[in-house]
Amino acid sequence: MNSSTLDKETNTVSPFPNLSLVIPLYNEGENVELLLEECHQALSSYNGAWEIVIVNDGSSDNTRLRLDQYVSRCGEHVYAIHFRRNYGQTSAMQAGIDAARGELIATMDGDLQNDPADIPRMVTELLARDLDLLTGWRKDRQDNALSRKLPSKVANKIIGIFTGVKVRDYGCSLKVYRADVIKQIRLIGEMHRFIPAWMACVTSRNRIDETPVNHRPRQFGTSKYGISRSVRVVLDLIAVIFFMRFSQRPGHFFGPLGLLLSFAGFSMLVYLLYVKIFLAEDIGARPMLFSGILLLVTGVQFITTGILAELQTRSNAVTLINTVPTGNGESRSWYDHN
């Protein structure tokens, strides 16, 4: 798998890097065939080898049946992974990225709102601009203004301010990455919407950008998102900020808090000791006594937590998800029209 290069003898451009398209699906049985047909049509003009890795996230409808039927007709360049239960879009996306073999990886939703026809152009733009991540910007978004567009707009502004990664559409799943960069991070929980921020932890912000992409109204099925996710976005943002700034030095986050609380509690207790010994006053019922003890104990706990977190950063945890792949992943082939 070689990157796009200029052949000096023939003065022609060699095929683009091999591309893996990762698509997570959950209860999208009505969309499977049309989605994959559109992907084949869009990638048929791609100047390089490509594959599709599609992850069924424990769907309870006929998604698995329709997906397996399509894969059996299509060939080994379409690779299906089935979760035994629903783990969430982030886990499905991570499993697809792990299984992807391309030098470049593209991701998109399986609800037909993202347009696969944008992918070849995005790949060309990513290579031409020498980026590590090119994310889609749904400039003319076809969603409900109150429940989807407004909360997303506010969230994008807040995330950009706190992370320093100025992207107008964090929630767009249509993205193209360099595989060697995206595979350096692990997506857990519901962190797929913060991918640009996570990428900034392993590459320069200057190598992350966005481009307008087509967005279409949903034709079949129902949306899996609602305004209730706003609370989860705020909680996830706190975690992202922590990891961006303190992932390699968590003691620097917990330590100052612990020292501040310990100093405040210790000062209160020293003052009360002075009052007890030199002024002969009763301190047993004073609220300051209990506050000082509480602050001192809490401060010590923060410091201890920082030390334990420092130890934890030096060990690597690997999370395995029970999956049932369709076909033999080792013998998968590429589709290459060249």
N, C-alpha and C positions, 0 to 999 in steps of 0.2 A: 504494500500500500504506500504509494509515493505521492507527495504533494505535487500540486500543479507546477510544472517547470517548463522552461523554453528549451527546446531541442535546437542547439546551435547549428547542427548539420542540415536539418530540414527546415529550420526557421518556423516550426509549428509548435503549438502549445499542446503538451501532453494532457491526458485526461485529468480531471479534477480528483482530489483525494476521495477515497472510498467514504460513502455516506451511510449512516445508520439513522433511520427515522423511528423514533420511539413514541408510541401512542398508548396511554393508559385508557382503559374503558371500564365503565361501571353502568350496567343496565342500559346498554345502548344497542340492543339487539336489532332495532329497526334501522340503525345507521351503519351497521358493520359493512355490508356489501357495497353500499354506495360510497362510504368512506374510503375503503380500500381500492375501489375502482378509480376514484378521484386521485388517490395517491399514486397509483400506477400511471395514470394519464399525465400527472404533473411531473413525475420523475422520469418519464420515458425520454425526455430531451436532455436529461442530466448527462454531462460529459464525463462520466466516470461510473464506477460500479456502485451499487447501492443495495440496501436491504431494509426490510421493515420489521421492527420488533414491537409486537403489540401485546399489551399486558391486560388480561382480564382480571379486574380487581374484585374477585369473588361475586360476580353478578348473580342475581337471583332470577333473572329472566332467561331468555333463550340466547343470550350473547355468546356463551361458550359453544353451543351447538352450531350457530351460524358461522362463528369464527373458524371452528374446526373444519366445517364443510368448505369454506373458502380456501383455507390453507391447503387442504388436500387437493384442490384443483389448481392452485397457484404455483406451487414449487417451493423449494427450500429457502429461497430468498425472503420469504415471509415466515417469521418465526413467532409462535404464540406461546405465552406463559400464562398459566392459570393459577390464581391464588385460591386456596381452599375456602377462605372467607374474606370479607371486606376489610382491608387494612388502611384504605385511604389513598388519595391520589398521589401523595408524596412518596409513600412506600412503593406504589406501582411504578412511578416514574424512576425511582432509584433502581428498582429491579431491572427495568428496561435499559437504563444506562449501564448497569453492570454487565448485561448480556450483549450490549452493542459492541461491534468489532471495528467500526469505522474510525478513521482519523478525525472525521467530523461527525457530530451528533446533532440531529434536529429533533425537537419535541413539539407536540401539538395536542390539543384536546381531541376527543373522539366524538364530539357532538355535532360535527359538520359546521360549526360557526367559524373556526379557523379555515382558511383556504389553502390547501396544499400547493396550489399554483404559485404561491409566494416563496416557496422554499428554494427553488433553483436561483432565483434572483437574490435571496438573502445569502446563500452560500457564496455567490459571486461577489457580493458586496463585502462580506466578512473577509474573504481572501484579498480583495483589492485594497481594503483599508487596514489589513493586518490586525484584525481584532481577535480577541479570545471569546467574546460573546456578543452576538447581535440579537437583540430582543425585539419582538414586534410591538408596534404601537397601534392599537385599535383606534385610529383617528376618528373614524365615523362608526362608533360602536352601536350595534343593533341590540340593545338591551333596555330593560325598564329604567327610566331616568331616576326614579326615587329609590327603588330597592337595590339597584345594581350600580348605576353610573355615578350617582352622587357619593355614596359611601366609598367607592373605589377611588374617586378623584381626591377626596379628603385623605384617604389612607396613603395614596401615592405621594402627596405633598409631605405628609408627616414623616413617612419612611425616608424620603429624599433628604429632608432636613437633618434627621438624626443619624443617618448612615453616610451621608456625603455622596451617595451614588444617585445622580440626577437622572432618573428614568421616569417618564410620564405614565407608564403602564406596567407596573410590577405584576399585575395579575394575568397578563397575556401569556398563555402557554406556548405560543409559537415562537420558538427561539432556535438559534443555531450556535453551537459551541465547538471549540477545539476539544477533542476527547481527552487529551492528556491534561487539560486544565480542569474540566468539570469532574473528572474522576478523582481529583484530589480532595473533593469535599463529599460529605455524607449527608444526605437529605433524610431527616426524620420528622416525626410529628406531622405538622402541616406547613413545613418550611418551603414548599415549592414556590410559594408566592414571593419569597425573599431571595430567590436564586441570584439576582444581580448583586445583592449585598454580600451573600456568601462567596460569590466569585471574587469580590473585591478583597477577600481575605487571602487569596492565593495568586492574584494578579493585579496589575495596575488598573486604577479606575479609568485611565486613558484608553485601555484596551476593551472597554465595555461601552456599547452605544446601542441606539435603537433606530428603527426604520418604520415608516408607516406600512401597515398591512391591511388587507381586506378583512372585513368582519361581516358575517352574515347572520340573519335571524335564525333561531332554532326551528327546524322543520319537524323533527320527530322527538319523542321522549320528553322528559321534564328536567329542568335545571336542578343541579345538586347543591346550588348555592343560594343563600338568602342573606338578609340584613343582619341576622343573628351572628354571622361570622365576624362582625366588627369587633366584638369583645375578644375573640381568639386572636385577631390580628394584633390588637394592642399588646396582649400577653406575649405573643411571638416576637413582636418588635423589641420588647424589653430583653428577651433572650438573645436576639440578634445583636443588639447594641453591646450586651455583655461579652458575647463571644468575639465580636469584631475588635473590641478594645482590650479585653482581658483574658482571651482564651489561652494565651501562652504565659500569662502571669496573673492568675486569679487571686494570688495572695495580695496583689496590689489593690484589689477591689475590697476584699474583706478585711485586710490588715488595718488600713487607716480608720475604717469604721470601728473596728475592735479597739484600737488604741484610743480613739476619741471617747468612746463609751467607758472604757476602763479608767481613763484619766478622770472623767467626770465623777464616776462612782467612787474612785479612790480619794478624790479631793473632798467629797461629801463626808466620807468616813473619817478622814483625818481631822476635818473641822469638828465633827461630833466627838471625836476622841479628845480634842482640846477642850471642848465645852464640858465634857464629863470629868476630866482630870483637874483642870485648872479653875473651872467655874463651879464645879460640884453640882451641876444641873442634871436632872433626870432626862435621859435621851431614849428610853425604851419605847415610848409611845409616839415618838416623832416620825412623821411621814418621811422625813429626809433619810432616816436610818434604812427604811425598807427600800426607798428609791436608790440609795447608794449601793446597797447590796445587789439589787436587781441590775443596775447599770454595770457594776463590776463583773458580775457573773455573765451577763450578756456580752460584754466586751471580750471576755476570755473565750466565749463560745465562737465569736466572730473570728478571732485570731486563730483558734483551733481549726475552724472550718477552712480558713485560708490555707493553712498548712496541709490539710488533707486534700484540698483542691489542687494544690501544687503537686502533690504526690500522684493524684489521679491523672493529671495531664501527661504524666510520663508513662502511662500504660495505655495501650490501644485496645478498645473494646470493639468487637465485631458482632453485629446483629444479623442473625440468619432468619430468613422468612421461609416458611414451608411452601414450596411452589411445585406445581406439576407442569413441566414444559411439554409442549407438543412437538414430537420429533426429536431427533438427535442433534443437539446444539453443536457438537464437534464437527458434524459433517455438513453443516449449513453451507449453501453456495451463495454467491453474489449474482445479482442481475446486472448485466453489462451489455448494452446494445451496441457498443463499439466493435 
